[in-house]
Amino acid sequence: PEPNKRAILVKDEMVTAVTGDGVNDAPALSNARIGICMGIAGTDVTKEAADMILMDDNFASIVNGVKEGRLIFDNLKKSIAYTLSSNIPEITPFVSFIIIGLPSPLSTVLILCIDLGTDMVPAISLAYENPEKDIMKRKPRSADDNLVTTRLISFSYFQIGVIQALAGFFSFFSVMYSEGYAPEDLPGSGELAGYFTPGGPPFGGFSVQENLKSQSMAQTAFFCSIVIVQWADILICKTRRLSLFDQGMKND
């Protein structure tokens, strides 16, 4: 009825929930921010109009449902943030290879190892994280809060991703320098210039075999640095708000 519709209008941006089980409750459930229907006593029409169905008709299940929904949303954001962070250290080697002509800092096979090894399993594990201790103390999130936001992209790409890329390039140049290749000599000396290829000319006073061996060692160092930083990243993504010392490492 019309009076019931007015009664559930939301004011001051507060999130309200309306419960019901009969056919007459369907309009109120449709207009509420959160419509809750009884799973046992509720009619089919009311269930279609509701956002949440209590399968046991127990009001205490509302709290459990909200907690579970917040947990799923949190864990999806953690998994996405972790997965996106490795894109930057995977892309920048090819950008440097094409633009400034560096010897390839990371091979295609090593990129697959990152995606299928250090990315996939830890990202899946984040979906099974326990709820953070303050998850039910938070205010309801905005309706405009999506899984992938500008803040998440900034965190994954421009913070963690850049750190991983810098760590990779530092390791790459360090190994190449230890093998006798000065960093300032490497731009323009990559595969695009014919060097560091099995049938190409030697570079830096070393034989072709020595060039390829040094590049393989440097690529391995780049790969290992990404893996190590990803270990730190999984600890960073384990919690969204609380400190890891407050949340702890244990999962049920």
ABEGO torsion letter per residue (X at the ends): XAAAAAAABBBGGBBBBBBBABAAAAAAAAABABBBBBAAABBAAAAAABABBBAAGBAAAAAAAAAAAAAAAAAAAAAAAAAAAAAAAAAAAAAAAAAAGBBBABBAAAAAAAAAAAAAAAAAAAAABBBBAAAAABBBBBAABBABBAAAAAAAAAAAAAAAAAAAAAAAAAAAAAAGBBAAAABGABAAAGBGBAABBBBGGBBAAAAAAAAAAAAAAAAAAAAAAAAAAAAAAABAABBAAAAEABBX
